[in-house]
Amino acid sequence: MTPGSNLPLTAPRVAVEVTAPTRLDVSGLLLGEQGKVRSDDDFVFYNQPTAPGVTHSSGTADTITVDTAAVPADVHKIVVTASLDTPGASFAGTEPTATVRDAATQAVVATFTPPQLGPETALVVVEVYRRGNAWKVRAVGQGYANGLGGIAADFGVDVEEPAAPQASAAPAAAPGRTAPPSPPPTPHAPPPQPAPQAAPAPPPTPAAQAAAPPSTGKINLDKGRVSLQKNQTVSLTKGGRPMLSTVKMGLGWEPAYRGRGRGQDIDLDASVIAYDANRKKVDACYFGKLVILNGVVQHSGDNLTGEGGGDDEVITVHLGDLPAQVSGLVFTVNSFSGQKFTEVAKAYCRLIDAATDQELVRFDLSNAEPRTGVLMCKLVRQFSGEWDMTALGEYVDSRTVRGMVKPGGAAL
């Protein structure tokens, strides 16, 4: 899903799970026709996990489950929010993803990853809402600069300002959790406002809709090999379990042929850059450094021409052994010899299960730009332990991996 898009819900009970590379606190608010809670009891979170038709549960990820048949008639919308478990932390460098499932079968109904975030400290992720006699889900992705307390106050939650510590203080929040949000201390203070949002774009023309990029919805490996388009994401899970075995990233290309003549040899170099949660480079594996992270990532060596069938260069990654510090991997290809990618044909990357040599995911570059570097794809570790692979296909001007570090970090 993309911001503002909506889908009908065919299941009466849906579970909205929000994951990210770091721990999140996920909440739900039951809103009436005026867009406000009916009372503080309509704020569902870890210390108040139930309301009519809506429940909160914790596991590998916080989940808000909505039983549409049990939601009171005067509740028109359930808003699902997320904030980081670390007080004051912002979403900069964090890529949260909402997965909406049929609560009975766990089948994925929709996924939504908001566009790159910055100083926001809380987020309205999605909303489940009535439309006539039916229920739908809408992708929102609206950030707030003043935390979960700003969202709560905006929707009418009246949480008392915490008093000075006393022996008879109220029960503490669950371990590792932040305290419930607090609105402004005086009843007449204006409610906190959402972080500034760009003015809504005019509705796209039919031609623009036809040219729109593919959906960024997330899928998994349950149905076998996945072929990605630019900006699509696949969760490296099968049967609900994360894939943590050894994988190979095969990268290939051919010289472009002009007319009947033979194309020039092209010296392209495949590399992978490892980043931490702050998008800082941990290490890079390329033809000049074939092994990094104590052997967890290994490079097959340099192909100087691009000739021959099959993968030109292969990077092996032992996913289950990657240090906890590494939260993202960006795979790149550079033209060390200086030719542009308009002189390269059939460039692709494919993820392979090293144990079986089975191809899991493939991304074929469908266009070319006259530049010397391309970000092929990224792998991002989620808090639940699973890895997501996203096709990038973003071109930059760089002949070496050193020039790919900054744009690679920005792509995470």
NUDREN-825672 format. One record per residue (C-alpha): residue number from 1; residue in one letter; x, y, z. Coordinates in steps of 0.1 Angstrom, whole numbers. Layout:
BEGIN
<pt NUM; 'A'; <X; Y; Z>> ...
//
This chain:
BEGIN
<pt 1; 'M'; <0; 0; 0>> <pt 2; 'T'; <10; 36; -5>> <pt 3; 'P'; <0; 66; 17>> <pt 4; 'G'; <-37; 74; 14>> <pt 5; 'S'; <-45; 41; -4>> <pt 6; 'N'; <-72; 18; 10>> <pt 7; 'L'; <-84; -18; 6>> <pt 8; 'P'; <-116; -36; 16>> <pt 9; 'L'; <-114; -61; 44>> <pt 10; 'T'; <-128; -95; 36>> <pt 11; 'A'; <-120; -110; 70>> <pt 12; 'P'; <-141; -101; 100>> <pt 13; 'R'; <-111; -102; 124>> <pt 14; 'V'; <-78; -86; 113>> <pt 15; 'A'; <-45; -83; 131>> <pt 16; 'V'; <-23; -52; 125>> <pt 17; 'E'; <13; -59; 133>> <pt 18; 'V'; <40; -32; 132>> <pt 19; 'T'; <76; -41; 130>> <pt 20; 'A'; <109; -22; 126>> <pt 21; 'P'; <146; -28; 132>> <pt 22; 'T'; <141; -16; 168>> <pt 23; 'R'; <114; -22; 194>> <pt 24; 'L'; <81; -3; 189>> <pt 25; 'D'; <52; 5; 212>> <pt 26; 'V'; <20; 0; 192>> <pt 27; 'S'; <-14; 13; 203>> <pt 28; 'G'; <-49; 15; 191>> <pt 29; 'L'; <-75; 42; 195>> <pt 30; 'L'; <-113; 37; 190>> <pt 31; 'L'; <-127; 69; 175>> <pt 32; 'G'; <-163; 81; 171>> <pt 33; 'E'; <-179; 99; 143>> <pt 34; 'Q'; <-161; 132; 153>> <pt 35; 'G'; <-127; 116; 152>> <pt 36; 'K'; <-123; 115; 190>> <pt 37; 'V'; <-123; 87; 216>> <pt 38; 'R'; <-155; 83; 236>> <pt 39; 'S'; <-135; 80; 268>> <pt 40; 'D'; <-100; 71; 280>> <pt 41; 'D'; <-111; 34; 279>> <pt 42; 'D'; <-108; 36; 241>> <pt 43; 'F'; <-70; 39; 243>> <pt 44; 'V'; <-57; 4; 239>> <pt 45; 'F'; <-20; -3; 247>> <pt 46; 'Y'; <3; -26; 267>> <pt 47; 'N'; <-11; -15; 301>> <pt 48; 'Q'; <-47; -14; 289>> <pt 49; 'P'; <-49; -42; 264>> <pt 50; 'T'; <-86; -45; 257>> <pt 51; 'A'; <-116; -24; 245>> <pt 52; 'P'; <-148; -36; 228>> <pt 53; 'G'; <-137; -54; 197>> <pt 54; 'V'; <-101; -43; 199>> <pt 55; 'T'; <-71; -60; 217>> <pt 56; 'H'; <-34; -54; 221>> <pt 57; 'S'; <-10; -83; 223>> <pt 58; 'S'; <28; -85; 225>> <pt 59; 'G'; <51; -111; 210>> <pt 60; 'T'; <79; -107; 185>> <pt 61; 'A'; <60; -76; 176>> <pt 62; 'D'; <31; -56; 191>> <pt 63; 'T'; <-2; -63; 174>> <pt 64; 'I'; <-36; -46; 175>> <pt 65; 'T'; <-64; -71; 166>> <pt 66; 'V'; <-98; -57; 155>> <pt 67; 'D'; <-129; -79; 156>> <pt 68; 'T'; <-151; -58; 133>> <pt 69; 'A'; <-183; -77; 144>> <pt 70; 'A'; <-177; -68; 180>> <pt 71; 'V'; <-168; -31; 175>> <pt 72; 'P'; <-196; -9; 190>> <pt 73; 'A'; <-218; 8; 164>> <pt 74; 'D'; <-208; 43; 175>> <pt 75; 'V'; <-171; 36; 168>> <pt 76; 'H'; <-163; 45; 132>> <pt 77; 'K'; <-125; 40; 131>> <pt 78; 'I'; <-96; 23; 149>> <pt 79; 'V'; <-63; 41; 145>> <pt 80; 'V'; <-31; 21; 149>> <pt 81; 'T'; <-1; 41; 161>> <pt 82; 'A'; <35; 34; 168>> <pt 83; 'S'; <63; 50; 188>> <pt 84; 'L'; <98; 39; 195>> <pt 85; 'D'; <104; 22; 228>> <pt 86; 'T'; <134; 45; 236>> <pt 87; 'P'; <120; 78; 251>> <pt 88; 'G'; <127; 108; 228>> <pt 89; 'A'; <140; 87; 199>> <pt 90; 'S'; <129; 97; 164>> <pt 91; 'F'; <120; 75; 134>> <pt 92; 'A'; <150; 89; 114>> <pt 93; 'G'; <168; 58; 100>> <pt 94; 'T'; <140; 35; 110>> <pt 95; 'E'; <117; 18; 85>> <pt 96; 'P'; <85; 6; 102>> <pt 97; 'T'; <62; -18; 83>> <pt 98; 'A'; <26; -25; 91>> <pt 99; 'T'; <13; -60; 81>> <pt 100; 'V'; <-24; -65; 81>> <pt 101; 'R'; <-34; -102; 84>> <pt 102; 'D'; <-66; -123; 86>> <pt 103; 'A'; <-65; -131; 123>> <pt 104; 'A'; <-80; -165; 117>> <pt 105; 'T'; <-56; -178; 90>> <pt 106; 'Q'; <-27; -154; 93>> <pt 107; 'A'; <-29; -147; 56>> <pt 108; 'V'; <-15; -113; 46>> <pt 109; 'V'; <-42; -88; 36>> <pt 110; 'A'; <-19; -58; 30>> <pt 111; 'T'; <14; -43; 40>> <pt 112; 'F'; <25; -7; 43>> <pt 113; 'T'; <59; 9; 48>> <pt 114; 'P'; <57; 47; 52>> <pt 115; 'P'; <80; 69; 31>> <pt 116; 'Q'; <114; 77; 47>> <pt 117; 'L'; <109; 94; 81>> <pt 118; 'G'; <129; 120; 100>> <pt 119; 'P'; <123; 138; 133>> <pt 120; 'E'; <89; 122; 140>> <pt 121; 'T'; <87; 105; 174>> <pt 122; 'A'; <53; 89; 169>> <pt 123; 'L'; <33; 78; 139>> <pt 124; 'V'; <-3; 71; 129>> <pt 125; 'V'; <4; 40; 108>> <pt 126; 'V'; <-29; 27; 95>> <pt 127; 'E'; <-66; 29; 103>> <pt 128; 'V'; <-93; 3; 101>> <pt 129; 'Y'; <-126; 21; 94>> <pt 130; 'R'; <-163; 16; 84>> <pt 131; 'R'; <-176; 25; 50>> <pt 132; 'G'; <-213; 18; 50>> <pt 133; 'N'; <-218; -18; 61>> <pt 134; 'A'; <-183; -27; 51>> <pt 135; 'W'; <-148; -23; 67>> <pt 136; 'K'; <-117; -11; 50>> <pt 137; 'V'; <-80; -4; 59>> <pt 138; 'R'; <-62; 28; 49>> <pt 139; 'A'; <-25; 35; 49>> <pt 140; 'V'; <-18; 68; 67>> <pt 141; 'G'; <19; 72; 77>> <pt 142; 'Q'; <14; 106; 94>> <pt 143; 'G'; <42; 115; 118>> <pt 144; 'Y'; <40; 136; 150>> <pt 145; 'A'; <70; 155; 164>> <pt 146; 'N'; <57; 155; 200>> <pt 147; 'G'; <54; 118; 206>> <pt 148; 'L'; <26; 94; 214>> <pt 149; 'G'; <13; 120; 239>> <pt 150; 'G'; <6; 143; 210>> <pt 151; 'I'; <-14; 117; 192>> <pt 152; 'A'; <-33; 108; 223>> <pt 153; 'A'; <-42; 144; 230>> <pt 154; 'D'; <-51; 151; 194>> <pt 155; 'F'; <-77; 122; 195>> <pt 156; 'G'; <-91; 133; 229>> <pt 157; 'V'; <-74; 110; 254>> <pt 158; 'D'; <-72; 127; 288>> <pt 159; 'V'; <-43; 111; 306>> <pt 160; 'E'; <-35; 128; 339>> <pt 161; 'E'; <-2; 146; 343>> <pt 162; 'P'; <20; 123; 364>> <pt 163; 'A'; <24; 135; 400>> <pt 164; 'A'; <56; 136; 420>> <pt 165; 'P'; <69; 102; 429>> <pt 166; 'Q'; <53; 87; 461>> <pt 167; 'A'; <53; 54; 478>> <pt 168; 'S'; <17; 48; 466>> <pt 169; 'A'; <24; 56; 430>> <pt 170; 'A'; <4; 38; 403>> <pt 171; 'P'; <17; 5; 389>> <pt 172; 'A'; <48; 10; 367>> <pt 173; 'A'; <47; 4; 330>> <pt 174; 'A'; <58; -30; 318>> <pt 175; 'P'; <96; -36; 318>> <pt 176; 'G'; <113; -20; 288>> <pt 177; 'R'; <82; 2; 281>> <pt 178; 'T'; <78; 39; 282>> <pt 179; 'A'; <51; 53; 305>> <pt 180; 'P'; <16; 62; 290>> <pt 181; 'P'; <16; 95; 272>> <pt 182; 'S'; <7; 127; 290>> <pt 183; 'P'; <-12; 156; 274>> <pt 184; 'P'; <-5; 193; 281>> <pt 185; 'P'; <-7; 201; 319>> <pt 186; 'T'; <-35; 226; 317>> <pt 187; 'P'; <-70; 219; 303>> <pt 188; 'H'; <-70; 251; 282>> <pt 189; 'A'; <-37; 245; 265>> <pt 190; 'P'; <-41; 239; 227>> <pt 191; 'P'; <-36; 202; 217>> <pt 192; 'P'; <-2; 193; 202>> <pt 193; 'Q'; <-2; 195; 164>> <pt 194; 'P'; <10; 169; 140>> <pt 195; 'A'; <44; 174; 124>> <pt 196; 'P'; <40; 196; 93>> <pt 197; 'Q'; <28; 177; 63>> <pt 198; 'A'; <32; 186; 27>> <pt 199; 'A'; <1; 198; 9>> <pt 200; 'P'; <-18; 169; -7>> <pt 201; 'A'; <-10; 164; -43>> <pt 202; 'P'; <-38; 168; -69>> <pt 203; 'P'; <-53; 135; -80>> <pt 204; 'P'; <-31; 119; -107>> <pt 205; 'T'; <-43; 119; -143>> <pt 206; 'P'; <-50; 85; -159>> <pt 207; 'A'; <-17; 88; -177>> <pt 208; 'A'; <2; 94; -144>> <pt 209; 'Q'; <-16; 65; -128>> <pt 210; 'A'; <-5; 43; -156>> <pt 211; 'A'; <31; 54; -151>> <pt 212; 'A'; <30; 51; -113>> <pt 213; 'P'; <58; 30; -97>> <pt 214; 'P'; <48; -5; -85>> <pt 215; 'S'; <33; -10; -51>> <pt 216; 'T'; <57; -13; -22>> <pt 217; 'G'; <36; -40; -6>> <pt 218; 'K'; <55; -67; 12>> <pt 219; 'I'; <52; -104; 3>> <pt 220; 'N'; <70; -136; 16>> <pt 221; 'L'; <85; -168; 2>> <pt 222; 'D'; <55; -191; 9>> <pt 223; 'K'; <46; -194; -28>> <pt 224; 'G'; <82; -200; -40>> <pt 225; 'R'; <105; -179; -61>> <pt 226; 'V'; <97; -141; -61>> <pt 227; 'S'; <104; -117; -90>> <pt 228; 'L'; <106; -82; -77>> <pt 229; 'Q'; <100; -49; -94>> <pt 230; 'K'; <117; -16; -84>> <pt 231; 'N'; <108; -6; -48>> <pt 232; 'Q'; <90; -39; -40>> <pt 233; 'T'; <98; -57; -8>> <pt 234; 'V'; <98; -94; 1>> <pt 235; 'S'; <100; -107; 37>> <pt 236; 'L'; <125; -136; 39>> <pt 237; 'T'; <101; -158; 58>> <pt 238; 'K'; <84; -190; 49>> <pt 239; 'G'; <56; -206; 69>> <pt 240; 'G'; <58; -177; 93>> <pt 241; 'R'; <95; -184; 102>> <pt 242; 'P'; <124; -162; 93>> <pt 243; 'M'; <150; -175; 70>> <pt 244; 'L'; <184; -173; 88>> <pt 245; 'S'; <205; -197; 68>> <pt 246; 'T'; <233; -189; 44>> <pt 247; 'V'; <223; -171; 12>> <pt 248; 'K'; <242; -160; -19>> <pt 249; 'M'; <236; -128; -37>> <pt 250; 'G'; <244; -134; -74>> <pt 251; 'L'; <249; -103; -95>> <pt 252; 'G'; <252; -105; -133>> <pt 253; 'W'; <254; -84; -164>> <pt 254; 'E'; <265; -85; -201>> <pt 255; 'P'; <282; -60; -223>> <pt 256; 'A'; <257; -41; -245>> <pt 257; 'Y'; <258; -51; -282>> <pt 258; 'R'; <255; -24; -309>> <pt 259; 'G'; <242; -37; -342>> <pt 260; 'R'; <260; -68; -352>> <pt 261; 'G'; <292; -59; -335>> <pt 262; 'R'; <305; -72; -302>> <pt 263; 'G'; <302; -50; -271>> <pt 264; 'Q'; <332; -39; -252>> <pt 265; 'D'; <344; -58; -221>> <pt 266; 'I'; <329; -41; -191>> <pt 267; 'D'; <347; -42; -157>> <pt 268; 'L'; <318; -40; -132>> <pt 269; 'D'; <323; -46; -95>> <pt 270; 'A'; <297; -60; -71>> <pt 271; 'S'; <300; -50; -35>> <pt 272; 'V'; <280; -51; -3>> <pt 273; 'I'; <280; -25; 24>> <pt 274; 'A'; <270; -33; 60>> <pt 275; 'Y'; <253; -6; 81>> <pt 276; 'D'; <243; -2; 117>> <pt 277; 'A'; <209; 11; 130>> <pt 278; 'N'; <221; 47; 125>> <pt 279; 'R'; <230; 41; 88>> <pt 280; 'K'; <267; 43; 96>> <pt 281; 'K'; <290; 20; 76>> <pt 282; 'V'; <302; -10; 96>> <pt 283; 'D'; <323; -25; 68>> <pt 284; 'A'; <322; -31; 30>> <pt 285; 'C'; <330; -63; 10>> <pt 286; 'Y'; <343; -59; -25>> <pt 287; 'F'; <370; -72; -49>> <pt 288; 'G'; <397; -55; -27>> <pt 289; 'K'; <384; -70; 5>> <pt 290; 'L'; <369; -104; -1>> <pt 291; 'V'; <360; -113; 35>> <pt 292; 'I'; <345; -92; 62>> <pt 293; 'L'; <329; -96; 97>> <pt 294; 'N'; <351; -126; 105>> <pt 295; 'G'; <340; -145; 75>> <pt 296; 'V'; <303; -140; 78>> <pt 297; 'V'; <303; -121; 44>> <pt 298; 'Q'; <325; -134; 15>> <pt 299; 'H'; <330; -122; -20>> <pt 300; 'S'; <337; -146; -49>> <pt 301; 'G'; <363; -123; -66>> <pt 302; 'D'; <365; -99; -95>> <pt 303; 'N'; <351; -105; -130>> <pt 304; 'L'; <369; -82; -154>> <pt 305; 'T'; <347; -86; -185>> <pt 306; 'G'; <311; -95; -178>> <pt 307; 'E'; <314; -123; -204>> <pt 308; 'G'; <299; -158; -198>> <pt 309; 'G'; <266; -171; -186>> <pt 310; 'G'; <254; -172; -150>> <pt 311; 'D'; <263; -149; -121>> <pt 312; 'D'; <294; -127; -127>> <pt 313; 'E'; <301; -121; -90>> <pt 314; 'V'; <286; -138; -60>> <pt 315; 'I'; <285; -125; -24>> <pt 316; 'T'; <278; -151; 3>> <pt 317; 'V'; <261; -140; 36>> <pt 318; 'H'; <256; -161; 67>> <pt 319; 'L'; <224; -143; 78>> <pt 320; 'G'; <221; -161; 111>> <pt 321; 'D'; <257; -152; 121>> <pt 322; 'L'; <256; -115; 112>> <pt 323; 'P'; <266; -94; 143>> <pt 324; 'A'; <237; -77; 161>> <pt 325; 'Q'; <253; -44; 152>> <pt 326; 'V'; <245; -49; 115>> <pt 327; 'S'; <209; -39; 108>> <pt 328; 'G'; <211; -34; 70>> <pt 329; 'L'; <231; -46; 39>> <pt 330; 'V'; <231; -27; 6>> <pt 331; 'F'; <243; -45; -25>> <pt 332; 'T'; <258; -23; -52>> <pt 333; 'V'; <274; -25; -87>> <pt 334; 'N'; <300; 0; -100>> <pt 335; 'S'; <316; 5; -134>> <pt 336; 'F'; <353; 6; -124>> <pt 337; 'S'; <363; 10; -161>> <pt 338; 'G'; <341; 41; -164>> <pt 339; 'Q'; <315; 29; -189>> <pt 340; 'K'; <279; 40; -182>> <pt 341; 'F'; <251; 15; -174>> <pt 342; 'T'; <236; 24; -208>> <pt 343; 'E'; <264; 2; -221>> <pt 344; 'V'; <254; -27; -199>> <pt 345; 'A'; <228; -53; -207>> <pt 346; 'K'; <208; -77; -186>> <pt 347; 'A'; <219; -65; -152>> <pt 348; 'Y'; <203; -84; -124>> <pt 349; 'C'; <206; -96; -88>> <pt 350; 'R'; <192; -128; -73>> <pt 351; 'L'; <191; -142; -38>> <pt 352; 'I'; <199; -179; -36>> <pt 353; 'D'; <195; -204; -8>> <pt 354; 'A'; <231; -216; -4>> <pt 355; 'A'; <221; -251; 9>> <pt 356; 'T'; <199; -260; -21>> <pt 357; 'D'; <211; -235; -48>> <pt 358; 'Q'; <174; -226; -52>> <pt 359; 'E'; <167; -191; -64>> <pt 360; 'L'; <145; -173; -39>> <pt 361; 'V'; <143; -137; -52>> <pt 362; 'R'; <152; -121; -84>> <pt 363; 'F'; <154; -84; -96>> <pt 364; 'D'; <161; -75; -132>> <pt 365; 'L'; <170; -39; -140>> <pt 366; 'S'; <145; -28; -165>> <pt 367; 'N'; <160; 5; -174>> <pt 368; 'A'; <195; 21; -177>> <pt 369; 'E'; <209; 55; -170>> <pt 370; 'P'; <242; 70; -181>> <pt 371; 'R'; <258; 67; -147>> <pt 372; 'T'; <286; 46; -133>> <pt 373; 'G'; <270; 31; -101>> <pt 374; 'V'; <237; 15; -91>> <pt 375; 'L'; <222; 5; -58>> <pt 376; 'M'; <207; -29; -66>> <pt 377; 'C'; <189; -40; -35>> <pt 378; 'K'; <190; -39; 3>> <pt 379; 'L'; <184; -63; 31>> <pt 380; 'V'; <170; -48; 64>> <pt 381; 'R'; <168; -67; 97>> <pt 382; 'Q'; <135; -63; 115>> <pt 383; 'F'; <131; -63; 152>> <pt 384; 'S'; <113; -97; 150>> <pt 385; 'G'; <146; -112; 136>> <pt 386; 'E'; <134; -116; 100>> <pt 387; 'W'; <151; -99; 70>> <pt 388; 'D'; <134; -80; 43>> <pt 389; 'M'; <148; -76; 8>> <pt 390; 'T'; <138; -45; -13>> <pt 391; 'A'; <147; -40; -49>> <pt 392; 'L'; <163; -5; -54>> <pt 393; 'G'; <176; 1; -89>> <pt 394; 'E'; <188; 36; -80>> <pt 395; 'Y'; <217; 50; -101>> <pt 396; 'V'; <245; 72; -88>> <pt 397; 'D'; <278; 86; -101>> <pt 398; 'S'; <305; 65; -86>> <pt 399; 'R'; <331; 41; -100>> <pt 400; 'T'; <340; 26; -66>> <pt 401; 'V'; <323; 13; -35>> <pt 402; 'R'; <337; 42; -15>> <pt 403; 'G'; <313; 66; -33>> <pt 404; 'M'; <284; 42; -27>> <pt 405; 'V'; <285; 44; 11>> <pt 406; 'K'; <265; 77; 15>> <pt 407; 'P'; <238; 70; -10>> <pt 408; 'G'; <235; 34; 3>> <pt 409; 'G'; <229; 47; 38>> <pt 410; 'A'; <203; 71; 25>> <pt 411; 'A'; <185; 42; 8>> <pt 412; 'L'; <181; 23; 41>> 
//
